[in-house]
Amino acid sequence: MVTLLAETASADKVGLFKSKDGIKVRYTVVTPFPFVKTKAYPAIIAFPGGRQDSKAAKAAITDFWGPEARKRGYFVFVPEAPKGYRFYQRGVFLAPELIEHFKKKFKIKGEKFHMAGNSNGGLSAFRIALKNRKRISSLTVFPGFPAFTRDYYRLTRLKNVKTNLFVNEKDERWASMTEFTYERLKALGFDMTFEKFGDDGHKVKALAGTKAKKLFDIIER
């Protein structure tokens, strides 16, 4: 079941999903502005970074997704990991039910989702994309890569999924693993974009705030 709990000042909806096993997932839906209830809109499932909690979800919406999604006419679903879960670990098993409920409750253009995430959200997006490839049309991580070695042997599952990788070159471990993933995907002939930015730190500021336009341009390519 999905219960809509509240609306934010920006008319974003906050909902609560309950899996068949009773696990609850709180999420926020960024809605287009203006919003026409009978119209189908393209949709992004964006996994937040860090602890993947409410604070991280709000930061992801503020920094990367909210303003541009409302302007361009997108749904953006930002789920929060249940306590004791991460979406790239145990939480991956909640994804099929969660995706299907989004499809039932909202009119999704093409009935497929763009999968995305930053940091731990990038790890999550990769893992969930590998297990739900028929439900998605693109994968965008900034940064991100497969969290488990065995998943590198499954990358061919995403052959028909547009894949976009971004990372700060000075974010050493993440840059190294993201570039390694790029090389593996390139060798497999993927339709993809890869870019390293010169910023310090982990947050990909080159895609944040007013620069989120680039993020959406890449997803729409």
MDAnalysis code that builds the backbone (N, CA, C; Angstrom):
import MDAnalysis as mda
import numpy as np

u = mda.Universe.empty(663, n_residues=221, atom_resindex=np.repeat(np.arange(221), 3), trajectory=True)
u.add_TopologyAttr("name", ["N", "CA", "C"] * 221)
u.add_TopologyAttr("resid", np.arange(1, 222))
u.add_TopologyAttr("resname", ["MET", "VAL", "THR", "LEU", "LEU", "ALA", "GLU", "THR", "ALA", "SER", "ALA", "ASP", "LYS", "VAL", "GLY", "LEU", "PHE", "LYS", "SER", "LYS", "ASP", "GLY", "ILE", "LYS", "VAL", "ARG", "TYR", "THR", "VAL", "VAL", "THR", "PRO", "PHE", "PRO", "PHE", "VAL", "LYS", "THR", "LYS", "ALA", "TYR", "PRO", "ALA", "ILE", "ILE", "ALA", "PHE", "PRO", "GLY", "GLY", "ARG", "GLN", "ASP", "SER", "LYS", "ALA", "ALA", "LYS", "ALA", "ALA", "ILE", "THR", "ASP", "PHE", "TRP", "GLY", "PRO", "GLU", "ALA", "ARG", "LYS", "ARG", "GLY", "TYR", "PHE", "VAL", "PHE", "VAL", "PRO", "GLU", "ALA", "PRO", "LYS", "GLY", "TYR", "ARG", "PHE", "TYR", "GLN", "ARG", "GLY", "VAL", "PHE", "LEU", "ALA", "PRO", "GLU", "LEU", "ILE", "GLU", "HIS", "PHE", "LYS", "LYS", "LYS", "PHE", "LYS", "ILE", "LYS", "GLY", "GLU", "LYS", "PHE", "HIS", "MET", "ALA", "GLY", "ASN", "SER", "ASN", "GLY", "GLY", "LEU", "SER", "ALA", "PHE", "ARG", "ILE", "ALA", "LEU", "LYS", "ASN", "ARG", "LYS", "ARG", "ILE", "SER", "SER", "LEU", "THR", "VAL", "PHE", "PRO", "GLY", "PHE", "PRO", "ALA", "PHE", "THR", "ARG", "ASP", "TYR", "TYR", "ARG", "LEU", "THR", "ARG", "LEU", "LYS", "ASN", "VAL", "LYS", "THR", "ASN", "LEU", "PHE", "VAL", "ASN", "GLU", "LYS", "ASP", "GLU", "ARG", "TRP", "ALA", "SER", "MET", "THR", "GLU", "PHE", "THR", "TYR", "GLU", "ARG", "LEU", "LYS", "ALA", "LEU", "GLY", "PHE", "ASP", "MET", "THR", "PHE", "GLU", "LYS", "PHE", "GLY", "ASP", "ASP", "GLY", "HIS", "LYS", "VAL", "LYS", "ALA", "LEU", "ALA", "GLY", "THR", "LYS", "ALA", "LYS", "LYS", "LEU", "PHE", "ASP", "ILE", "ILE", "GLU", "ARG"])
u.atoms.positions = np.array([
    [0.841, -1.188, 0.000],
    [0.000, 0.000, 0.000],
    [0.875, 1.236, 0.000],
    [0.315, 2.329, -0.503],
    [0.994, 3.622, -0.457],
    [0.025, 4.630, 0.128],
    [0.431, 5.327, 1.143],
    [-0.398, 6.346, 1.750],
    [0.285, 7.683, 1.584],
    [-0.415, 8.654, 1.002],
    [0.150, 9.993, 0.904],
    [-0.093, 10.709, 2.223],
    [0.963, 11.224, 2.815],
    [0.878, 11.790, 4.151],
    [0.683, 13.295, 4.163],
    [1.417, 13.991, 3.311],
    [1.403, 15.449, 3.393],
    [1.949, 16.039, 2.121],
    [1.830, 17.355, 2.003],
    [2.432, 18.076, 0.898],
    [3.328, 19.164, 1.459],
    [4.480, 19.357, 0.839],
    [5.396, 20.409, 1.258],
    [4.936, 21.728, 0.668],
    [5.660, 22.789, 1.014],
    [5.318, 24.112, 0.495],
    [5.433, 24.163, -1.017],
    [6.267, 23.306, -1.589],
    [6.446, 23.282, -3.039],
    [5.476, 22.321, -3.711],
    [4.490, 21.819, -2.946],
    [3.498, 20.863, -3.431],
    [4.107, 19.496, -3.716],
    [5.291, 19.221, -3.183],
    [5.851, 17.876, -3.267],
    [5.116, 17.001, -2.262],
    [4.821, 15.783, -2.668],
    [4.045, 14.887, -1.817],
    [4.970, 13.985, -1.004],
    [4.624, 13.788, 0.244],
    [5.356, 12.876, 1.108],
    [4.480, 11.664, 1.350],
    [4.997, 10.479, 1.055],
    [4.196, 9.273, 1.164],
    [4.862, 8.199, 1.991],
    [4.078, 7.175, 2.325],
    [4.582, 6.039, 3.081],
    [4.163, 4.761, 2.371],
    [5.155, 3.990, 1.948],
    [4.922, 2.705, 1.282],
    [5.155, 1.581, 2.288],
    [4.297, 0.564, 2.242],
    [4.451, -0.598, 3.111],
    [4.546, -1.843, 2.256],
    [5.644, -2.580, 2.374],
    [5.848, -3.780, 1.566],
    [4.968, -4.921, 2.072],
    [4.895, -5.992, 1.298],
    [4.084, -7.152, 1.705],
    [4.616, -7.795, 2.980],
    [5.888, -7.527, 3.297],
    [6.487, -8.043, 4.531],
    [6.385, -7.051, 5.687],
    [5.689, -5.945, 5.446],
    [5.461, -4.977, 6.506],
    [6.545, -3.939, 6.697],
    [7.500, -3.872, 5.777],
    [8.581, -2.888, 5.889],
    [8.116, -1.562, 5.292],
    [8.309, -0.490, 6.029],
    [7.823, 0.817, 5.603],
    [8.945, 1.652, 4.986],
    [8.607, 2.320, 3.897],
    [9.545, 3.216, 3.217],
    [8.876, 4.577, 3.053],
    [9.431, 5.574, 3.670],
    [8.949, 6.946, 3.493],
    [9.610, 7.521, 2.246],
    [8.858, 8.297, 1.483],
    [9.424, 8.874, 0.263],
    [8.793, 10.227, -0.021],
    [9.497, 11.019, -0.805],
    [8.974, 12.293, -1.283],
    [8.861, 12.235, -2.795],
    [7.778, 12.789, -3.322],
    [7.592, 12.880, -4.767],
    [7.631, 14.343, -5.171],
    [8.634, 14.725, -5.931],
    [8.663, 16.046, -6.559],
    [7.708, 15.991, -7.741],
    [6.792, 16.945, -7.826],
    [5.795, 16.937, -8.889],
    [5.995, 18.115, -9.836],
    [5.610, 17.939, -11.098],
    [5.740, 19.038, -12.063],
    [4.903, 20.244, -11.646],
    [5.326, 21.408, -12.085],
    [4.535, 22.616, -11.856],
    [4.426, 23.401, -13.162],
    [3.209, 23.628, -13.636],
    [1.936, 23.180, -13.061],
    [1.735, 21.679, -13.253],
    [0.903, 21.084, -12.413],
    [0.672, 19.642, -12.434],
    [-0.736, 19.342, -12.927],
    [-0.836, 18.483, -13.934],
    [-2.126, 18.040, -14.471],
    [-2.293, 16.574, -14.099],
    [-3.259, 16.269, -13.268],
    [-3.400, 14.933, -12.693],
    [-3.591, 13.849, -13.745],
    [-4.242, 14.180, -14.850],
    [-4.546, 13.174, -15.875],
    [-3.408, 12.972, -16.875],
    [-2.360, 13.756, -16.765],
    [-1.248, 13.687, -17.719],
    [-0.150, 12.741, -17.227],
    [0.476, 12.022, -18.161],
    [1.617, 11.165, -17.822],
    [2.910, 11.972, -17.922],
    [3.784, 11.804, -16.950],
    [5.052, 12.531, -16.914],
    [6.228, 11.554, -16.842],
    [7.379, 11.934, -17.404],
    [8.576, 11.108, -17.202],
    [8.939, 11.099, -15.721],
    [9.599, 10.026, -15.285],
    [9.849, 9.868, -13.853],
    [11.274, 9.413, -13.569],
    [11.811, 9.935, -12.482],
    [13.140, 9.572, -11.988],
    [12.990, 9.011, -10.577],
    [13.642, 7.898, -10.305],
    [13.792, 7.434, -8.927],
    [15.205, 7.804, -8.507],
    [15.313, 8.709, -7.544],
    [16.613, 9.265, -7.144],
    [16.931, 8.852, -5.709],
    [17.948, 8.037, -5.546],
    [18.336, 7.575, -4.217],
    [19.312, 8.566, -3.585],
    [19.042, 8.998, -2.359],
    [19.920, 9.974, -1.710],
    [21.196, 9.334, -1.188],
    [22.162, 10.172, -0.862],
    [23.445, 9.682, -0.371],
    [23.472, 9.519, 1.134],
    [24.681, 9.386, 1.673],
    [24.865, 9.305, 3.117],
    [24.070, 8.190, 3.760],
    [23.352, 8.529, 4.828],
    [22.544, 7.545, 5.547],
    [21.227, 7.236, 4.841],
    [20.963, 7.936, 3.788],
    [19.738, 7.750, 3.001],
    [18.489, 7.976, 3.862],
    [18.597, 8.907, 4.786],
    [17.494, 9.227, 5.687],
    [16.762, 10.478, 5.213],
    [15.870, 10.995, 6.052],
    [15.066, 12.155, 5.683],
    [15.928, 13.370, 5.364],
    [16.961, 13.595, 6.159],
    [17.862, 14.725, 5.923],
    [18.546, 14.603, 4.568],
    [19.016, 13.398, 4.240],
    [19.685, 13.175, 2.954],
    [18.717, 13.328, 1.790],
    [17.480, 12.871, 1.978],
    [16.476, 12.994, 0.919],
    [16.161, 14.460, 0.634],
    [15.999, 15.244, 1.690],
    [15.723, 16.673, 1.516],
    [16.887, 17.374, 0.826],
    [18.110, 16.997, 1.200],
    [19.291, 17.604, 0.578],
    [19.361, 17.265, -0.902],
    [19.041, 16.023, -1.252],
    [19.069, 15.614, -2.659],
    [18.068, 16.413, -3.482],
    [16.881, 16.625, -2.923],
    [15.854, 17.388, -3.635],
    [16.279, 18.842, -3.792],
    [16.790, 19.432, -2.720],
    [17.213, 20.835, -2.753],
    [18.402, 21.050, -3.681],
    [19.391, 20.168, -3.586],
    [20.643, 20.368, -4.315],
    [20.561, 19.979, -5.788],
    [19.840, 18.895, -6.087],
    [19.923, 18.334, -7.433],
    [18.598, 18.262, -8.202],
    [17.507, 17.918, -7.554],
    [16.339, 17.468, -8.307],
    [15.149, 18.424, -8.359],
    [14.853, 19.086, -7.243],
    [13.583, 19.778, -7.125],
    [13.260, 20.829, -8.171],
    [13.966, 21.953, -8.188],
    [13.592, 23.052, -9.082],
    [13.542, 22.667, -10.558],
    [14.545, 21.934, -11.017],
    [14.597, 21.591, -12.446],
    [13.511, 20.593, -12.822],
    [13.198, 19.659, -11.922],
    [12.140, 18.677, -12.194],
    [10.782, 19.358, -12.300],
    [10.512, 20.290, -11.404],
    [9.236, 21.001, -11.453],
    [9.113, 21.785, -12.752],
    [10.194, 22.410, -13.144],
    [10.187, 23.245, -14.350],
    [10.049, 22.413, -15.618],
    [10.735, 21.279, -15.674],
    [10.747, 20.457, -16.896],
    [9.570, 19.495, -16.993],
    [8.866, 19.301, -15.892],
    [7.730, 18.398, -15.928],
    [8.097, 16.954, -15.666],
    [8.736, 16.697, -14.526],
    [9.138, 15.349, -14.118],
    [8.553, 15.011, -12.751],
    [8.237, 13.734, -12.569],
    [8.138, 13.195, -11.221],
    [9.552, 12.808, -10.791],
    [9.916, 13.114, -9.564],
    [11.141, 12.562, -8.982],
    [10.765, 11.923, -7.649],
    [10.953, 10.620, -7.558],
    [10.666, 9.867, -6.342],
    [11.968, 9.710, -5.549],
    [11.979, 10.202, -4.323],
    [13.181, 10.133, -3.486],
    [12.853, 9.307, -2.236],
    [13.206, 8.023, -2.227],
    [12.895, 7.164, -1.082],
    [13.937, 7.273, 0.023],
    [13.489, 7.060, 1.252],
    [14.385, 7.022, 2.405],
    [14.546, 5.569, 2.847],
    [15.757, 5.166, 3.141],
    [16.003, 3.786, 3.556],
    [15.412, 3.535, 4.946],
    [14.713, 2.417, 5.131],
    [14.219, 2.076, 6.472],
    [15.381, 1.913, 7.452],
    [15.104, 2.075, 8.724],
    [16.140, 1.939, 9.745],
    [16.795, 0.562, 9.643],
    [18.126, 0.553, 9.625],
    [18.855, -0.705, 9.527],
    [19.079, -1.180, 8.106],
    [18.621, -0.379, 7.127],
    [18.749, -0.751, 5.718],
    [19.600, 0.284, 4.985],
    [20.148, -0.124, 3.866],
    [20.647, 0.769, 2.828],
    [20.125, 0.190, 1.525],
    [19.834, 1.035, 0.565],
    [19.236, 0.529, -0.671],
    [20.214, -0.275, -1.520],
    [21.505, -0.135, -1.278],
    [22.455, -0.956, -2.028],
    [22.773, -2.253, -1.279],
    [22.174, -2.419, -0.098],
    [22.338, -3.651, 0.666],
    [20.981, -4.350, 0.767],
    [20.441, -4.508, 1.960],
    [19.160, -5.213, 2.128],
    [18.007, -4.508, 1.424],
    [18.092, -3.196, 1.323],
    [17.003, -2.427, 0.727],
    [16.752, -2.720, -0.734],
    [17.718, -3.353, -1.415],
    [17.547, -3.667, -2.833],
    [16.332, -4.554, -3.059],
    [15.979, -5.367, -2.068],
    [14.875, -6.305, -2.236],
    [13.510, -5.628, -2.120],
    [13.476, -4.384, -1.664],
    [12.232, -3.622, -1.599],
    [11.899, -2.964, -2.933],
    [12.889, -2.842, -3.798],
    [12.741, -2.030, -5.011],
    [11.642, -2.498, -5.960],
    [11.515, -3.785, -6.294],
    [10.477, -4.178, -7.258],
    [9.070, -3.774, -6.822],
    [8.742, -4.001, -5.551],
    [7.423, -3.606, -5.045],
    [7.253, -2.093, -5.076],
    [8.291, -1.390, -4.666],
    [8.225, 0.068, -4.616],
    [8.021, 0.647, -6.011],
    [8.747, 0.136, -6.979],
    [8.615, 0.599, -8.360],
    [7.209, 0.348, -8.886],
    [6.675, -0.830, -8.644],
    [5.337, -1.161, -9.132],
    [4.272, -0.287, -8.487],
    [4.435, 0.053, -7.242],
    [3.467, 0.925, -6.585],
    [3.522, 2.341, -7.134],
    [4.715, 2.821, -7.450],
    [4.812, 4.131, -8.085],
    [4.059, 4.125, -9.413],
    [4.192, 3.041, -10.161],
    [3.509, 2.937, -11.451],
    [1.992, 2.917, -11.285],
    [1.523, 2.298, -10.222],
    [0.079, 2.208, -9.993],
    [-0.510, 3.526, -9.508],
    [0.252, 4.262, -8.727],
    [-0.273, 5.472, -8.098],
    [-0.072, 6.738, -8.928],
    [0.841, 6.702, -9.884],
    [1.144, 7.884, -10.686],
    [1.195, 7.503, -12.157],
    [0.822, 8.438, -13.009],
    [0.856, 8.194, -14.455],
    [2.282, 8.444, -14.953],
    [2.991, 7.358, -15.255],
    [4.394, 7.425, -15.644],
    [4.519, 7.303, -17.162],
    [5.108, 8.277, -17.786],
    [5.286, 8.258, -19.231],
    [6.178, 7.089, -19.642],
    [5.667, 6.263, -20.554],
    [6.427, 5.111, -21.025],
    [6.502, 3.967, -20.035],
    [5.973, 4.173, -18.830],
    [5.949, 3.159, -17.766],
    [7.339, 2.635, -17.401],
    [8.363, 3.446, -17.645],
    [9.721, 3.126, -17.225],
    [10.299, 4.325, -16.476],
    [11.325, 4.050, -15.674],
    [11.914, 5.077, -14.826],
    [13.372, 5.334, -15.198],
    [13.785, 6.579, -15.005],
    [15.205, 6.902, -14.990],
    [15.686, 6.627, -13.566],
    [16.741, 5.860, -13.430],
    [17.282, 5.526, -12.113],
    [18.508, 6.401, -11.859],
    [18.597, 6.969, -10.659],
    [19.703, 7.889, -10.384],
    [20.053, 7.883, -8.903],
    [21.233, 8.430, -8.596],
    [21.613, 8.560, -7.203],
    [22.972, 9.203, -7.049],
    [23.184, 9.828, -5.895],
    [24.472, 10.434, -5.578],
    [25.100, 9.708, -4.396],
    [26.402, 9.434, -4.493],
    [27.154, 8.793, -3.416],
    [26.559, 7.415, -3.085],
    [26.173, 7.165, -1.836],
    [25.546, 5.882, -1.519],
    [24.295, 5.654, -2.355],
    [23.668, 6.742, -2.768],
    [22.537, 6.633, -3.685],
    [22.961, 6.146, -5.055],
    [24.199, 6.494, -5.459],
    [24.733, 5.987, -6.718],
    [24.991, 4.494, -6.652],
    [25.521, 4.028, -5.508],
    [25.692, 2.588, -5.308],
    [24.336, 1.887, -5.377],
    [23.337, 2.509, -4.757],
    [21.990, 1.939, -4.722],
    [21.374, 1.875, -6.108],
    [21.497, 2.975, -6.848],
    [20.918, 3.023, -8.192],
    [21.515, 1.946, -9.082],
    [22.827, 1.748, -8.985],
    [23.484, 0.722, -9.792],
    [22.951, -0.665, -9.445],
    [22.896, -0.965, -8.160],
    [22.489, -2.316, -7.745],
    [21.031, -2.581, -8.105],
    [20.174, -1.608, -7.893],
    [18.755, -1.787, -8.186],
    [18.520, -1.840, -9.689],
    [19.272, -1.054, -10.448],
    [19.160, -1.110, -11.909],
    [19.517, -2.497, -12.429],
    [20.559, -3.098, -11.883],
    [20.982, -4.429, -12.324],
    [19.910, -5.479, -12.080],
    [19.099, -5.278, -11.047],
    [18.067, -6.254, -10.708],
    [16.698, -5.908, -11.284],
    [16.573, -4.718, -11.895],
    [15.267, -4.269, -12.399],
    [15.402, -3.615, -13.768],
    [16.269, -4.140, -14.610],
    [16.617, -3.469, -15.865],
    [15.431, -3.271, -16.794],
    [14.430, -4.136, -16.741],
    [13.278, -4.006, -17.634],
    [12.354, -2.876, -17.209],
    [12.583, -2.339, -16.025],
    [11.735, -1.269, -15.505],
    [12.352, 0.111, -15.694],
    [13.583, 0.182, -16.236],
    [14.265, 1.473, -16.310],
    [14.738, 1.794, -17.728],
    [14.906, 3.084, -17.984],
    [15.357, 3.529, -19.308],
    [16.739, 4.170, -19.264],
    [17.190, 4.615, -18.078],
    [18.538, 5.170, -17.974],
    [19.037, 5.038, -16.543],
    [20.350, 5.164, -16.392],
    [21.003, 5.087, -15.083],
    [22.010, 6.227, -14.993],
    [21.888, 7.050, -13.955],
    [22.778, 8.199, -13.773],
    [23.281, 8.224, -12.336],
    [24.610, 8.208, -12.167],
    [25.193, 8.207, -10.821],
    [26.264, 9.288, -10.721],
    [26.333, 9.932, -9.538],
    [27.278, 11.049, -9.394],
    [27.714, 11.220, -7.939],
    [28.698, 10.450, -7.486],
    [29.283, 9.330, -8.220],
    [28.572, 8.033, -7.868],
    [29.079, 6.952, -8.441],
    [28.520, 5.642, -8.135],
    [29.160, 4.555, -8.971],
    [29.007, 3.348, -8.516],
    [29.559, 2.177, -9.202],
    [28.943, 0.935, -8.551],
    [29.112, -0.250, -9.119],
    [28.594, -1.459, -8.477],
    [29.254, -1.668, -7.113],
    [28.449, -1.890, -6.091],
    [28.963, -1.984, -4.728],
    [29.609, -3.327, -4.418],
    [29.315, -4.330, -5.225],
    [29.821, -5.675, -4.975],
    [30.544, -6.198, -6.208],
    [31.654, -6.887, -5.980],
    [32.469, -7.391, -7.086],
    [31.650, -8.237, -8.045],
    [30.766, -9.074, -7.512],
    [29.977, -9.959, -8.377],
    [29.111, -9.191, -9.361],
    [28.750, -7.941, -9.016],
    [27.885, -7.169, -9.912],
    [28.611, -6.723, -11.175],
    [29.938, -6.663, -11.146],
    [30.677, -6.312, -12.362],
    [30.513, -7.383, -13.438],
    [30.245, -8.602, -13.018],
    [30.035, -9.684, -13.980],
    [28.613, -9.686, -14.534],
    [27.776, -8.796, -14.024],
    [26.385, -8.706, -14.456],
    [26.105, -7.438, -15.263],
    [27.141, -6.672, -15.559],
    [26.941, -5.386, -16.224],
    [26.283, -5.514, -17.588],
    [26.450, -6.640, -18.251],
    [25.819, -6.813, -19.566],
    [24.301, -6.719, -19.480],
    [23.739, -6.900, -18.298],
    [22.292, -6.760, -18.127],
    [21.821, -5.354, -18.491],
    [22.721, -4.382, -18.378],
    [22.354, -2.981, -18.616],
    [22.720, -2.509, -20.018],
    [22.994, -3.425, -20.908],
    [23.493, -3.075, -22.246],
    [22.576, -2.097, -22.975],
    [21.269, -2.207, -22.801],
    [20.321, -1.337, -23.504],
    [19.842, -0.163, -22.649],
    [20.543, 0.090, -21.550],
    [20.194, 1.190, -20.650],
    [21.229, 2.307, -20.797],
    [20.798, 3.503, -21.141],
    [21.720, 4.637, -21.205],
    [22.318, 4.872, -19.819],
    [23.640, 4.969, -19.757],
    [24.324, 5.044, -18.470],
    [25.203, 6.291, -18.410],
    [25.104, 7.033, -17.310],
    [25.832, 8.288, -17.145],
    [26.570, 8.282, -15.813],
    [27.884, 8.516, -15.861],
    [28.723, 8.484, -14.669],
    [29.428, 9.825, -14.486],
    [29.376, 10.377, -13.269],
    [30.040, 11.639, -12.959],
    [30.753, 11.516, -11.615],
    [31.905, 12.177, -11.494],
    [32.663, 12.110, -10.249],
    [33.657, 13.272, -10.205],
    [34.025, 13.685, -9.008],
    [35.104, 14.663, -8.841],
    [36.440, 13.936, -8.898],
    [37.357, 14.412, -9.718],
    [38.617, 13.686, -9.912],
    [39.468, 13.633, -8.646],
    [39.265, 14.581, -7.715],
    [40.043, 14.594, -6.476],
    [39.395, 13.772, -5.355],
    [38.248, 13.203, -5.642],
    [37.571, 12.306, -4.701],
    [38.121, 10.905, -4.961],
    [39.302, 10.632, -4.433],
    [40.176, 9.581, -4.950],
    [39.539, 8.202, -5.074],
    [39.025, 7.652, -3.985],
    [38.488, 6.291, -4.062],
    [37.302, 6.226, -5.012],
    [36.412, 7.188, -4.882],
    [35.223, 7.178, -5.733],
    [35.595, 7.421, -7.191],
    [36.564, 8.294, -7.420],
    [37.000, 8.558, -8.794],
    [37.615, 7.309, -9.406],
    [38.431, 6.618, -8.630],
    [39.081, 5.405, -9.120],
    [38.068, 4.332, -9.487],
    [37.094, 4.101, -8.608],
    [36.105, 3.048, -8.851],
    [35.119, 3.430, -9.957],
    [34.757, 4.714, -10.016],
    [33.846, 5.154, -11.071],
    [34.518, 5.046, -12.432],
    [35.799, 5.432, -12.499],
    [36.522, 5.321, -13.766],
    [36.726, 3.856, -14.160],
    [36.986, 3.000, -13.189],
    [37.110, 1.568, -13.468],
    [35.807, 1.029, -14.059],
    [34.687, 1.474, -13.495],
    [33.378, 1.059, -14.011],
    [33.176, 1.557, -15.432],
    [33.567, 2.799, -15.672],
    [33.478, 3.355, -17.027],
    [34.255, 2.499, -18.022],
    [35.461, 2.107, -17.672],
    [36.280, 1.299, -18.582],
    [35.616, -0.040, -18.870],
    [35.001, -0.631, -17.859],
    [34.312, -1.906, -18.071],
    [33.112, -1.728, -18.996],
    [32.351, -0.668, -18.781],
    [31.174, -0.409, -19.614],
    [31.576, -0.060, -21.043],
    [32.646, 0.723, -21.170],
    [33.147, 1.094, -22.496],
    [33.548, -0.150, -23.279],
    [34.213, -1.086, -22.622],
    [34.640, -2.321, -23.280],
    [33.451, -3.155, -23.741],
    [32.316, -2.986, -23.051],
    [31.104, -3.726, -23.410],
    [30.275, -3.001, -24.464],
    [30.723, -1.810, -24.888],
    [30.031, -1.074, -25.939],
    [28.785, -0.343, -25.488],
    [28.762, 0.119, -24.249],
    [27.581, 0.787, -23.708],
    [27.354, 2.164, -24.332],
    [26.076, 2.576, -24.380],
    [25.696, 3.947, -24.703],
    [25.834, 4.733, -23.403],
    [26.874, 5.556, -23.293],
    [27.141, 6.148, -21.992],
    [27.835, 7.502, -22.064],
    [27.775, 8.200, -20.933],
    [28.492, 9.452, -20.720],
    [29.329, 9.300, -19.459],
    [30.576, 9.775, -19.512],
    [31.439, 9.765, -18.324],
    [32.171, 11.097, -18.257],
    [32.125, 11.724, -17.082],
    [32.821, 13.003, -16.935],
    [33.372, 13.147, -15.519],
    [34.623, 13.606, -15.448],
    [35.254, 13.924, -14.167],
    [35.350, 15.441, -14.035],
    [35.026, 15.944, -12.855],
    [35.082, 17.373, -12.587],
    [36.259, 17.679, -11.662],
    [36.747, 18.908, -11.717],
    [37.925, 19.294, -10.955],
    [37.662, 19.732, -9.532],
    [36.421, 19.650, -9.072],
    [36.088, 20.118, -7.725],
    [36.733, 19.255, -6.643],
    [36.985, 19.883, -5.493],
    [37.415, 19.138, -4.307],
    [36.195, 18.491, -3.655],
    [36.458, 17.526, -2.797],
    [35.381, 16.942, -2.009],
    [34.583, 15.891, -2.751],
    [33.570, 15.401, -2.056],
    [32.776, 14.277, -2.554],
    [31.535, 14.731, -3.324],
    [30.906, 15.793, -2.867],
    [29.688, 16.274, -3.519],
    [30.002, 16.804, -4.914],
    [29.226, 16.363, -5.900],
    [29.443, 16.799, -7.285],
    [28.710, 18.130, -7.482],
    [29.389, 19.213, -7.119],
    [28.775, 20.536, -7.170],
    [28.518, 20.998, -8.597],
    [29.215, 20.393, -9.559],
    [29.034, 20.768, -10.962],
    [27.659, 20.380, -11.488],
    [26.893, 19.603, -10.705],
    [25.541, 19.206, -11.104],
    [24.494, 19.719, -10.119],
    [24.896, 20.582, -9.190],
    [24.002, 21.041, -8.125],
    [23.456, 22.438, -8.405],
    [22.354, 22.751, -7.737],
    [21.766, 24.080, -7.842],
    [21.334, 24.409, -9.261],
    [21.729, 25.583, -9.739],
    [21.362, 25.981, -11.100],
    [22.043, 25.111, -12.151],
    [23.104, 24.416, -11.752],
    [23.820, 23.544, -12.685],
    [23.133, 22.194, -12.868],
    [22.047, 21.964, -12.145],
    [21.289, 20.720, -12.311],
    [20.692, 20.613, -13.705],
    [20.645, 21.723, -14.420],
    [20.183, 21.689, -15.810],
    [20.980, 20.658, -16.604],
    [22.291, 20.604, -16.354],
    [23.137, 19.654, -17.075],
    [22.744, 18.221, -16.757],
    [22.399, 17.973, -15.503],
    [21.983, 16.635, -15.081],
    [20.763, 16.175, -15.873],
    [19.792, 17.043, -16.019],
    [18.581, 16.698, -16.763],
    [18.846, 16.626, -18.265],
    [19.712, 17.493, -18.765],
    [20.067, 17.424, -20.191],
    [20.666, 16.065, -20.532],
    [21.522, 15.552, -19.650],
    [22.156, 14.251, -19.878],
    [21.118, 13.137, -19.825],
    [20.223, 13.196, -18.855],
    [19.176, 12.177, -18.750],
    [18.299, 12.176, -19.993],
    [18.072, 13.351, -20.566],
    [17.185, 13.474, -21.727],
    [17.878, 13.221, -23.059],
    [19.166, 13.008, -23.064],
    [19.899, 12.892, -24.329],
    [19.385, 11.722, -25.175],
])
